[in-house]
Amino acid sequence: MNATDRTPADLLRSALAADPGRPLVTFYDDATGERVELSVATFANWVAKTSNLLQGDLAAAPGDRVALLLPAHWQTAVWLLACASVGVVADVGGSPAAADVVVSGPETLDAAGSCSGERVALALRPLGGRFPQPPAGFADYAVEVPSQGDRFAPFAPVDPEEPSLIVAGREFSGAEVVERARAEATGLGLTGPGSRLLSGLSYDTWEGLNAGLYGPLATGGSVVLCRNLGQLGEEALAKRIESERVTATRR
């Protein structure tokens, strides 16, 4: 990270320049047994492709609102950084009817249908797999994103002082996300590069987003993001903490 970073997208660019091969997001789903590890470079590539989809095919522009109806998941983290890269507002759990674009997981498709704008569906299957049968009225993210470009440049510069994130009814600018993530890092046990935070928190609060993405990104650390962590016993959790070299936990 650099002191001049003002947006989450800046943080990702700095992480990519510093050490592209290090792990950034390691994701577990303890309901399915899935484990995925994304290096900074792999994560940044997904963000670039998703940003191109968002800006190009979905015609999203700075100031537009994107309702993210998604759980704590590595693909949700990608969408949060893509929104920051384009300059649109990521409204986590926001009203689809009030959004310009909605991005939905498989369990919220009915609610997402109230969006009058573009609709994207994520199957959230292992390895980013597609829906067996595409949902009517939605673009399948897993079908649309692979053909997008590996490099991204916004059509307009992203203003760090403009709204960037809404979660639990609270609005943050890009600069506020970065500043708060840095300020709260020590409280999360993130002491700098090499810190590895295991988070079982959901993404529907600032605390969950900070532990599960922004804090590790802002400090040069990494996150072990666990969905359905309650299904894992304490002994198995202890083994995961040891095997993943976790230095702090939030659950």
C-alpha positions as CSV (number, residue, x, y, z in Angstrom):
1,M,0.0,0.0,0.0
2,N,1.0,3.6,-0.6
3,A,0.2,6.7,1.5
4,T,-1.2,8.3,-1.7
5,D,-3.8,5.6,-2.2
6,R,-7.3,7.2,-2.0
7,T,-9.7,4.5,-3.3
8,P,-10.0,0.7,-2.9
9,A,-8.9,0.4,-6.5
10,D,-5.7,2.3,-5.7
11,L,-5.0,-0.2,-2.9
12,L,-5.3,-3.1,-5.3
13,R,-3.0,-1.4,-7.9
14,S,-0.4,-0.9,-5.2
15,A,-0.7,-4.5,-4.0
16,L,-0.3,-5.7,-7.6
17,A,2.9,-3.5,-8.0
18,A,4.4,-4.6,-4.7
19,D,3.9,-8.4,-4.8
20,P,1.6,-9.9,-7.4
21,G,2.2,-13.5,-6.5
22,R,1.3,-13.4,-2.8
23,P,-2.1,-14.7,-1.7
24,L,-4.8,-12.1,-1.2
25,V,-8.1,-14.0,-0.8
26,T,-8.4,-17.6,0.3
27,F,-12.1,-18.7,0.2
28,Y,-13.7,-21.6,2.0
29,D,-17.4,-22.7,1.8
30,D,-17.9,-25.1,4.6
31,A,-21.2,-26.2,3.3
32,T,-19.7,-27.5,0.1
33,G,-16.0,-28.1,0.9
34,E,-14.9,-25.6,-1.7
35,R,-11.5,-23.9,-1.3
36,V,-10.2,-21.3,-3.7
37,E,-7.0,-19.3,-3.3
38,L,-6.4,-16.1,-5.4
39,S,-3.1,-14.3,-5.6
40,V,-3.1,-10.6,-6.0
41,A,-2.5,-11.0,-9.7
42,T,-5.3,-13.5,-10.2
43,F,-7.7,-11.4,-8.1
44,A,-6.8,-8.2,-10.0
45,N,-7.4,-10.0,-13.3
46,W,-10.9,-10.9,-12.2
47,V,-11.5,-7.3,-11.1
48,A,-10.3,-6.0,-14.5
49,K,-12.5,-8.3,-16.4
50,T,-15.5,-7.6,-14.2
51,S,-14.8,-3.8,-14.4
52,N,-14.8,-4.1,-18.2
53,L,-18.1,-6.0,-18.1
54,L,-19.6,-3.4,-15.8
55,Q,-18.4,-0.3,-17.7
56,G,-18.8,-1.7,-21.2
57,D,-21.6,-4.3,-21.6
58,L,-23.6,-3.0,-18.6
59,A,-23.0,0.7,-19.4
60,A,-22.5,1.6,-15.8
61,A,-21.1,5.1,-15.1
62,P,-19.8,7.0,-12.1
63,G,-22.6,7.7,-9.7
64,D,-24.7,4.8,-10.8
65,R,-25.9,2.4,-8.1
66,V,-25.1,-1.3,-8.2
67,A,-27.1,-3.5,-5.8
68,L,-25.0,-6.4,-4.7
69,L,-27.3,-9.2,-3.4
70,L,-24.4,-11.6,-2.6
71,P,-23.0,-13.4,0.4
72,A,-19.4,-13.2,1.7
73,H,-17.7,-14.8,-1.2
74,W,-14.6,-14.3,-3.3
75,Q,-16.7,-13.2,-6.3
76,T,-18.4,-10.6,-4.1
77,A,-15.0,-9.2,-3.2
78,V,-14.2,-9.0,-6.9
79,W,-17.5,-7.1,-7.6
80,L,-16.7,-4.6,-4.7
81,L,-13.4,-3.8,-6.3
82,A,-14.8,-3.6,-9.8
83,C,-17.4,-1.1,-8.6
84,A,-14.6,1.0,-7.0
85,S,-12.6,0.8,-10.2
86,V,-15.5,2.1,-12.4
87,G,-16.6,4.7,-9.8
88,V,-20.1,3.3,-9.3
89,V,-21.7,2.9,-5.9
90,A,-21.7,-0.6,-4.5
91,D,-24.9,-0.9,-2.5
92,V,-24.5,-4.1,-0.5
93,G,-27.9,-5.7,0.0
94,G,-29.5,-2.6,-1.4
95,S,-32.9,-2.4,-3.1
96,P,-32.8,-3.7,-6.6
97,A,-35.8,-1.5,-7.5
98,A,-33.7,1.6,-6.7
99,A,-30.5,0.4,-8.5
100,D,-29.2,0.9,-12.0
101,V,-27.7,-2.6,-12.1
102,V,-28.3,-5.6,-9.8
103,V,-25.9,-8.4,-9.2
104,S,-27.5,-11.4,-7.6
105,G,-26.6,-14.8,-6.2
106,P,-28.9,-17.8,-6.9
107,E,-31.0,-17.3,-3.7
108,T,-32.0,-13.7,-4.4
109,L,-33.1,-13.9,-8.0
110,D,-36.8,-13.2,-7.3
111,A,-36.0,-10.0,-5.4
112,A,-33.4,-9.0,-8.0
113,G,-36.0,-9.1,-10.7
114,S,-37.5,-5.8,-9.5
115,C,-34.5,-4.0,-11.0
116,S,-35.5,-2.2,-14.2
117,G,-31.9,-1.9,-15.3
118,E,-29.2,-4.5,-16.2
119,R,-29.3,-7.8,-14.2
120,V,-26.4,-10.1,-13.6
121,A,-26.6,-13.5,-11.9
122,L,-23.8,-15.4,-10.2
123,A,-24.2,-19.2,-9.7
124,L,-21.5,-19.1,-6.9
125,R,-20.5,-22.6,-7.9
126,P,-16.9,-23.9,-7.4
127,L,-14.3,-22.5,-9.7
128,G,-16.7,-19.8,-10.8
129,G,-18.9,-22.2,-12.7
130,R,-22.0,-21.1,-14.6
131,F,-25.7,-21.9,-14.1
132,P,-26.8,-25.2,-15.5
133,Q,-29.8,-23.3,-16.8
134,P,-29.4,-19.5,-17.2
135,P,-31.9,-17.5,-15.2
136,A,-34.5,-15.8,-17.4
137,G,-33.9,-12.1,-17.6
138,F,-30.3,-12.2,-16.3
139,A,-26.9,-12.3,-17.8
140,D,-24.9,-15.2,-16.4
141,Y,-21.7,-13.7,-15.0
142,A,-19.7,-16.9,-15.6
143,V,-20.6,-16.8,-19.3
144,E,-20.0,-13.1,-19.8
145,V,-16.8,-12.4,-17.9
146,P,-14.2,-14.7,-19.4
147,S,-14.2,-12.8,-22.8
148,Q,-13.7,-9.4,-21.1
149,G,-10.3,-7.7,-21.4
150,D,-7.5,-8.3,-18.9
151,R,-6.7,-4.6,-18.5
152,F,-9.1,-1.9,-17.4
153,A,-9.1,1.8,-17.7
154,P,-12.1,3.9,-16.5
155,F,-13.7,6.2,-19.0
156,A,-13.6,8.9,-16.4
157,P,-11.3,9.4,-13.4
158,V,-12.7,8.0,-10.1
159,D,-13.2,10.8,-7.6
160,P,-12.2,9.5,-4.1
161,E,-14.6,11.9,-2.4
162,E,-17.7,10.7,-4.3
163,P,-20.0,7.9,-2.8
164,S,-18.4,4.5,-3.3
165,L,-20.1,2.1,-0.9
166,I,-23.3,1.7,1.0
167,V,-23.6,-1.0,3.6
168,A,-26.2,-1.3,6.5
169,G,-27.6,2.1,5.5
170,R,-24.2,3.9,5.8
171,E,-22.6,5.6,2.8
172,F,-18.9,5.8,2.4
173,S,-16.7,7.6,-0.2
174,G,-13.8,5.8,-1.6
175,A,-11.4,7.8,0.5
176,E,-13.5,7.0,3.7
177,V,-13.2,3.3,2.9
178,V,-9.5,3.5,2.7
179,E,-9.0,5.8,5.7
180,R,-11.3,3.7,7.9
181,A,-9.7,0.4,6.8
182,R,-6.3,1.7,7.7
183,A,-7.5,3.2,11.0
184,E,-9.1,0.0,12.2
185,A,-6.4,-2.4,11.0
186,T,-4.7,-2.8,14.4
187,G,-8.0,-3.6,16.1
188,L,-8.4,-6.4,13.6
189,G,-5.0,-7.8,14.4
190,L,-3.6,-6.6,11.0
191,T,-0.1,-5.4,11.8
192,G,1.2,-5.1,8.2
193,P,2.4,-7.2,5.3
194,G,2.2,-10.9,6.2
195,S,-0.8,-10.6,8.4
196,R,-3.4,-13.2,7.6
197,L,-6.9,-12.7,8.9
198,L,-9.5,-15.4,9.1
199,S,-13.0,-14.0,8.8
200,G,-16.3,-15.8,9.2
201,L,-18.3,-12.5,9.2
202,S,-21.0,-11.8,6.6
203,Y,-20.6,-9.0,4.2
204,D,-23.8,-7.1,5.3
205,T,-22.0,-4.9,7.7
206,W,-18.9,-2.6,7.6
207,E,-17.2,-4.9,10.1
208,G,-17.7,-7.9,7.8
209,L,-16.5,-6.0,4.7
210,N,-13.5,-4.6,6.5
211,A,-12.4,-7.9,8.0
212,G,-13.2,-9.8,4.9
213,L,-11.6,-7.5,2.3
214,Y,-10.7,-3.9,2.9
215,G,-8.5,-4.2,6.0
216,P,-6.2,-6.9,4.6
217,L,-6.0,-5.1,1.3
218,A,-5.1,-1.8,3.0
219,T,-2.3,-3.3,5.1
220,G,-0.6,-5.6,2.6
221,G,-2.1,-8.6,4.4
222,S,-4.5,-11.3,3.2
223,V,-7.8,-12.8,4.2
224,V,-9.1,-16.4,4.7
225,L,-12.7,-15.7,4.0
226,C,-15.0,-18.5,5.3
227,R,-18.7,-18.9,4.4
228,N,-20.8,-21.2,6.5
229,L,-18.1,-21.3,9.2
230,G,-20.6,-22.4,11.8
231,Q,-20.6,-25.8,10.1
232,L,-17.0,-26.3,11.0
233,G,-16.1,-27.8,14.4
234,E,-13.6,-26.2,16.7
235,E,-11.0,-28.9,16.1
236,A,-11.2,-28.5,12.3
237,L,-11.1,-24.7,12.7
238,A,-8.0,-24.9,14.8
239,K,-6.4,-27.1,12.1
240,R,-7.4,-24.5,9.4
241,I,-5.9,-21.7,11.4
242,E,-2.6,-23.6,11.7
243,S,-2.5,-24.8,8.1
244,E,-3.4,-21.3,6.6
245,R,-0.9,-19.6,8.9
246,V,-3.7,-17.3,10.3
247,T,-2.5,-14.5,12.5
248,A,-5.9,-13.1,13.6
249,T,-9.5,-14.2,13.5
250,R,-13.0,-12.5,13.3
251,R,-16.1,-14.7,13.6
